[in-house]
């Protein structure tokens, strides 16, 4: 029988999609009020992986990621996703647009030493229900010192574009473990 232990804490990251830099900045500001200080911010990329968001966000979509200094327990992911959904709704209200028109897409996830997990409201065969209407999927795994996609990984996450940022987040996480005297083991695959 295995010994039940609390899991190591993870790095909270949030993927943002918006039609302009001002909305990305405002989303980061609002996220800081909810989750504390941002410790890393990616560059912003032109998002062309899918047309799925064009009706909500327009034709010129930008993608950016942020990570937060405070580590979080992985069992908070459903709560965090519900908070980011509420933030999306507040953007609609503040910009006086219908709640179906999402001016900013805010998707939280967790980076551990072994994986990147994203939260979603959509169920599928490869997703686990967390509760309160939220599911989780392991989107990337860390194998042989690189992020590796699964067959279901979103194309933009599978491409190496974002992986440098995810590497930086992972390195900060390792440093935080060291500073706290924790030593979660590196993945062995």
URKATA-V744136 format. One record per pair of residues at least 24 apart in sequence whose C-alpha atoms are under 10 Angstrom apart, sorted by sequence separation. I is the first residue (numbers start at 0). J is the second residue. D is the distance in Angstrom with one decimal. If there is no record, write none. Layout:
((I | J | D) (I | J | D))
This chain:
((19 | 43 | 9.9) (40 | 64 | 5.9) (41 | 65 | 6.3) (83 | 107 | 7.3) (113 | 137 | 9.9) (114 | 138 | 7.6) (115 | 139 | 5.1) (116 | 140 | 8.8) (12 | 37 | 9.3) (39 | 64 | 8.2) (40 | 65 | 4.4) (41 | 66 | 8.9) (80 | 105 | 8.6) (82 | 107 | 9.6) (114 | 139 | 5.6) (115 | 140 | 6.3) (141 | 166 | 9.6) (11 | 37 | 9.7) (39 | 65 | 5.6) (40 | 66 | 6.6) (80 | 106 | 7.2) (81 | 107 | 9.7) (109 | 135 | 10.0) (113 | 139 | 8.7) (114 | 140 | 4.2) (115 | 141 | 8.2) (125 | 151 | 7.9) (12 | 39 | 9.1) (13 | 40 | 9.8) (14 | 41 | 9.7) (16 | 43 | 9.4) (18 | 45 | 9.7) (38 | 65 | 7.6) (39 | 66 | 5.2) (40 | 67 | 9.1) (79 | 106 | 9.5) (80 | 107 | 6.1) (108 | 135 | 8.7) (110 | 137 | 9.9) (113 | 140 | 5.8) (114 | 141 | 5.5) (124 | 151 | 10.0) (12 | 40 | 9.5) (15 | 43 | 9.3) (16 | 44 | 9.6) (17 | 45 | 10.0) (18 | 46 | 9.7) (37 | 65 | 6.6) (38 | 66 | 5.9) (39 | 67 | 7.0) (79 | 107 | 7.1) (80 | 108 | 8.4) (108 | 136 | 9.3) (109 | 137 | 9.4) (112 | 140 | 8.9) (113 | 141 | 4.9) (114 | 142 | 9.0) (123 | 151 | 10.0) (141 | 169 | 9.8) (16 | 45 | 9.5) (17 | 46 | 9.3) (37 | 66 | 5.7) (38 | 67 | 5.3) (39 | 68 | 8.1) (79 | 108 | 8.9) (108 | 137 | 9.5) (110 | 139 | 9.4) (111 | 140 | 9.4) (112 | 141 | 7.1) (113 | 142 | 7.6) (16 | 46 | 7.9) (36 | 66 | 8.7) (37 | 67 | 4.3) (38 | 68 | 5.0) (77 | 107 | 9.5) (108 | 138 | 9.4) (110 | 140 | 9.6) (111 | 141 | 9.0) (112 | 142 | 9.9) (35 | 66 | 10.0) (36 | 67 | 5.8) (37 | 68 | 5.8) (38 | 69 | 8.8) (76 | 107 | 7.8) (77 | 108 | 9.9) (110 | 141 | 9.9) (113 | 144 | 9.9) (115 | 146 | 8.7) (34 | 66 | 9.7) (35 | 67 | 6.7) (36 | 68 | 5.7) (37 | 69 | 8.6) (76 | 108 | 7.3) (114 | 146 | 8.0) (115 | 147 | 9.9) (34 | 67 | 7.0) (35 | 68 | 7.2) (36 | 69 | 7.4) (76 | 109 | 7.7) (113 | 146 | 9.0) (114 | 147 | 9.1) (115 | 148 | 10.0) (34 | 68 | 8.8) (35 | 69 | 7.0) (75 | 109 | 10.0) (17 | 52 | 9.4) (18 | 53 | 9.3) (30 | 65 | 9.4) (34 | 69 | 7.8) (73 | 108 | 9.5) (84 | 119 | 10.0) (16 | 52 | 8.7) (27 | 63 | 9.8) (31 | 67 | 8.2) (34 | 70 | 9.8) (73 | 109 | 7.3) (84 | 120 | 9.6) (18 | 55 | 9.2) (19 | 56 | 9.2) (27 | 64 | 9.3) (30 | 67 | 9.3) (34 | 71 | 9.5) (72 | 109 | 9.3) (73 | 110 | 9.5) (80 | 117 | 9.2) (81 | 118 | 9.5) (17 | 55 | 9.1) (18 | 56 | 5.4) (19 | 57 | 9.6) (23 | 61 | 8.2) (27 | 65 | 7.6) (71 | 109 | 8.5) (73 | 111 | 9.3) (80 | 118 | 6.3) (81 | 119 | 9.5) (17 | 56 | 6.0) (18 | 57 | 6.1) (22 | 61 | 9.7) (23 | 62 | 8.5) (24 | 63 | 9.9) (27 | 66 | 10.0) (70 | 109 | 9.5) (79 | 118 | 8.7) (80 | 119 | 7.4) (81 | 120 | 9.1) (16 | 56 | 7.8) (17 | 57 | 8.4) (18 | 58 | 7.6) (19 | 59 | 7.7) (20 | 60 | 9.7) (23 | 63 | 7.5) (70 | 110 | 10.0) (76 | 116 | 9.2) (78 | 118 | 9.9) (80 | 120 | 8.5) (18 | 59 | 5.8) (19 | 60 | 7.1) (20 | 61 | 7.6) (23 | 64 | 9.5) (64 | 105 | 9.6) (66 | 107 | 9.6) (76 | 117 | 8.6) (77 | 118 | 7.0) (144 | 185 | 10.0) (17 | 59 | 8.4) (18 | 60 | 4.6) (19 | 61 | 6.5) (20 | 62 | 9.6) (61 | 103 | 9.9) (62 | 104 | 9.4) (64 | 106 | 9.4) (65 | 107 | 9.6) (66 | 108 | 9.4) (76 | 118 | 6.8) (77 | 119 | 8.6) (144 | 186 | 9.4) (17 | 60 | 5.5) (18 | 61 | 6.0) (19 | 62 | 9.6) (20 | 63 | 9.5) (60 | 103 | 9.8) (64 | 107 | 9.5) (66 | 109 | 9.2) (73 | 116 | 9.4) (76 | 119 | 9.8) (77 | 120 | 9.4) (142 | 185 | 9.8) (143 | 186 | 8.9) (16 | 60 | 6.5) (17 | 61 | 5.4) (18 | 62 | 9.0) (55 | 99 | 7.7) (56 | 100 | 7.7) (66 | 110 | 9.3) (141 | 185 | 9.3) (142 | 186 | 7.3) (143 | 187 | 8.4) (15 | 60 | 10.0) (16 | 61 | 5.5) (17 | 62 | 6.9) (34 | 79 | 8.9) (54 | 99 | 9.9) (55 | 100 | 4.9) (56 | 101 | 6.6) (57 | 102 | 8.7) (141 | 186 | 7.3) (142 | 187 | 7.6) (143 | 188 | 7.3) (15 | 61 | 7.9) (16 | 62 | 4.7) (17 | 63 | 8.7) (33 | 79 | 9.2) (54 | 100 | 7.7) (55 | 101 | 5.2) (56 | 102 | 5.4) (140 | 186 | 9.2) (141 | 187 | 9.3) (142 | 188 | 6.0) (15 | 62 | 5.6) (16 | 63 | 6.7) (54 | 101 | 8.9) (55 | 102 | 6.3) (56 | 103 | 7.1) (141 | 188 | 8.6) (14 | 62 | 7.1) (15 | 63 | 5.2) (16 | 64 | 8.9) (34 | 82 | 9.9) (52 | 100 | 9.8) (54 | 102 | 9.9) (55 | 103 | 8.4) (56 | 104 | 8.3) (140 | 188 | 9.8) (14 | 63 | 5.9) (15 | 64 | 6.0) (33 | 82 | 8.1) (52 | 101 | 8.8) (55 | 104 | 9.0) (13 | 63 | 8.4) (14 | 64 | 4.5) (15 | 65 | 8.1) (33 | 83 | 9.0) (52 | 102 | 9.8) (81 | 131 | 8.3) (115 | 165 | 8.5) (13 | 64 | 5.6) (14 | 65 | 6.8) (52 | 103 | 10.0) (77 | 128 | 9.2) (78 | 129 | 9.5) (80 | 131 | 9.9) (81 | 132 | 8.6) (114 | 165 | 10.0) (12 | 64 | 6.8) (13 | 65 | 5.5) (14 | 66 | 9.0) (30 | 82 | 9.4) (52 | 104 | 8.7) (77 | 129 | 6.2) (78 | 130 | 9.0) (80 | 132 | 9.7) (81 | 133 | 7.8) (12 | 65 | 5.6) (13 | 66 | 6.4) (30 | 83 | 8.1) (33 | 86 | 9.4) (76 | 129 | 8.1) (77 | 130 | 6.7) (78 | 131 | 8.0) (80 | 133 | 7.3) (11 | 65 | 8.5) (12 | 66 | 4.2) (13 | 67 | 8.7) (29 | 83 | 9.8) (75 | 129 | 9.4) (76 | 130 | 9.8) (77 | 131 | 6.9) (79 | 133 | 9.8) (80 | 134 | 9.4) (112 | 166 | 9.8) (115 | 169 | 9.7) (11 | 66 | 5.7) (12 | 67 | 6.5) (74 | 129 | 8.3) (77 | 132 | 8.0) (78 | 133 | 8.5) (80 | 135 | 9.9) (110 | 165 | 7.8) (114 | 169 | 9.5) (10 | 66 | 6.8) (11 | 67 | 5.7) (12 | 68 | 9.8) (30 | 86 | 8.2) (77 | 133 | 5.5) (110 | 166 | 9.6) (112 | 168 | 9.7) (113 | 169 | 9.2) (10 | 67 | 6.7) (11 | 68 | 8.2) (26 | 83 | 9.9) (29 | 86 | 7.8) (76 | 133 | 8.5) (77 | 134 | 7.4) (111 | 168 | 9.2) (112 | 169 | 6.3) (10 | 68 | 7.6) (11 | 69 | 7.9) (76 | 134 | 9.1) (77 | 135 | 8.2) (110 | 168 | 7.5) (111 | 169 | 6.9) (112 | 170 | 8.8) (10 | 69 | 7.4) (11 | 70 | 6.7) (76 | 135 | 8.1) (110 | 169 | 6.8) (9 | 69 | 8.9) (10 | 70 | 5.2) (11 | 71 | 6.6) (26 | 86 | 8.3) (112 | 172 | 7.8) (8 | 69 | 9.3) (9 | 70 | 5.4) (10 | 71 | 6.5) (11 | 72 | 9.2) (26 | 87 | 8.9) (29 | 90 | 9.8) (111 | 172 | 7.6) (112 | 173 | 7.6) (8 | 70 | 5.6) (9 | 71 | 5.4) (10 | 72 | 8.9) (11 | 73 | 9.0) (110 | 172 | 8.4) (111 | 173 | 9.1) (7 | 70 | 9.2) (8 | 71 | 5.1) (9 | 72 | 6.3) (10 | 73 | 9.1) (7 | 71 | 8.8) (8 | 72 | 4.6) (9 | 73 | 6.4) (26 | 90 | 8.6) (7 | 72 | 7.1) (8 | 73 | 6.4) (11 | 76 | 8.8) (25 | 90 | 9.4) (6 | 72 | 7.3) (7 | 73 | 8.1) (8 | 74 | 9.4) (5 | 72 | 8.9) (6 | 73 | 7.5) (13 | 80 | 9.8) (5 | 73 | 9.8) (6 | 74 | 9.0) (11 | 79 | 9.2) (22 | 90 | 9.3) (13 | 83 | 9.0) (112 | 183 | 8.1) (113 | 184 | 9.1) (111 | 183 | 9.5) (112 | 184 | 8.0) (113 | 185 | 7.0) (114 | 186 | 9.0) (112 | 185 | 6.2) (113 | 186 | 5.3) (111 | 185 | 9.6) (112 | 186 | 6.8) (113 | 187 | 8.7) (30 | 105 | 9.3) (111 | 186 | 9.8) (113 | 188 | 9.5) (26 | 103 | 7.4) (25 | 103 | 9.6) (26 | 104 | 9.2) (27 | 105 | 9.8) (26 | 105 | 8.1) (22 | 102 | 7.9) (23 | 103 | 7.6) (22 | 103 | 6.9) (23 | 104 | 9.6) (23 | 105 | 9.8) (19 | 102 | 9.6) (17 | 101 | 8.8) (18 | 102 | 7.2) (19 | 103 | 9.4) (16 | 101 | 9.7) (17 | 102 | 6.2) (18 | 103 | 7.6) (16 | 102 | 8.5) (17 | 103 | 4.8) (18 | 104 | 9.9) (16 | 103 | 5.7) (17 | 104 | 6.5) (15 | 103 | 6.9) (16 | 104 | 4.9) (17 | 105 | 9.0) (15 | 104 | 5.6) (16 | 105 | 6.8) (14 | 104 | 7.9) (15 | 105 | 4.9) (16 | 106 | 8.6) (13 | 104 | 9.8) (14 | 105 | 5.9) (15 | 106 | 6.5) (13 | 105 | 6.6) (14 | 106 | 5.1) (15 | 107 | 8.8) (13 | 106 | 5.4) (14 | 107 | 6.2) (12 | 106 | 8.4) (13 | 107 | 4.2) (14 | 108 | 7.9) (12 | 107 | 5.8) (13 | 108 | 6.0) (11 | 107 | 7.1) (12 | 108 | 5.3) (13 | 109 | 8.4) (11 | 108 | 6.0) (12 | 109 | 5.8) (64 | 161 | 8.6) (10 | 108 | 8.3) (11 | 109 | 4.8) (12 | 110 | 7.1) (63 | 161 | 9.1) (66 | 164 | 9.6) (9 | 108 | 9.5) (10 | 109 | 5.5) (11 | 110 | 6.6) (62 | 161 | 9.8) (65 | 164 | 9.1) (66 | 165 | 9.4) (9 | 109 | 5.9) (10 | 110 | 5.1) (11 | 111 | 9.2) (64 | 164 | 8.1) (65 | 165 | 10.0) (68 | 168 | 9.9) (8 | 109 | 9.3) (9 | 110 | 5.7) (10 | 111 | 6.6) (63 | 164 | 10.0) (64 | 165 | 9.1) (66 | 167 | 9.9) (67 | 168 | 9.2) (8 | 110 | 9.4) (9 | 111 | 5.1) (10 | 112 | 9.5) (66 | 168 | 7.0) (70 | 172 | 8.3) (8 | 111 | 7.8) (9 | 112 | 8.3) (12 | 115 | 9.2) (14 | 117 | 9.5) (65 | 168 | 9.2) (68 | 171 | 8.9) (69 | 172 | 9.9) (7 | 111 | 8.3) (11 | 115 | 9.8) (12 | 116 | 9.7) (13 | 117 | 9.1) (49 | 153 | 9.6) (68 | 172 | 9.0) (7 | 112 | 9.7) (9 | 114 | 9.9) (10 | 115 | 9.5) (11 | 116 | 9.8) (12 | 117 | 9.2) (48 | 153 | 8.7) (49 | 154 | 8.6) (66 | 171 | 9.9) (70 | 175 | 8.6) (9 | 115 | 9.6) (48 | 154 | 6.6) (49 | 155 | 8.7) (69 | 175 | 9.4) (70 | 176 | 9.8) (48 | 155 | 5.7) (68 | 175 | 9.1) (47 | 155 | 8.5) (48 | 156 | 9.4) (46 | 155 | 8.4) (48 | 158 | 9.8) (44 | 160 | 8.9) (44 | 161 | 9.3) (42 | 161 | 9.5) (41 | 161 | 8.4) (41 | 163 | 9.1) (42 | 164 | 8.8) (41 | 164 | 6.2) (40 | 164 | 8.2) (41 | 165 | 9.2) (39 | 164 | 8.4) (39 | 165 | 10.0) (41 | 167 | 9.6) (40 | 167 | 9.9) (39 | 167 | 8.1) (40 | 168 | 9.5) (39 | 168 | 7.2) (38 | 168 | 8.9) (39 | 171 | 9.0) (38 | 171 | 8.9) (12 | 165 | 9.0) (12 | 168 | 8.4) (11 | 168 | 9.3) (10 | 168 | 7.3) (10 | 169 | 7.9) (9 | 169 | 9.3) (10 | 171 | 8.7) (10 | 172 | 6.5) (9 | 172 | 7.4) (8 | 172 | 9.2) (10 | 175 | 9.7) (9 | 176 | 9.8) (8 | 176 | 9.0) (7 | 176 | 8.9) (7 | 181 | 8.4) (7 | 182 | 9.0) (8 | 183 | 9.6) (7 | 183 | 6.8) (6 | 183 | 9.0) (7 | 184 | 10.0))
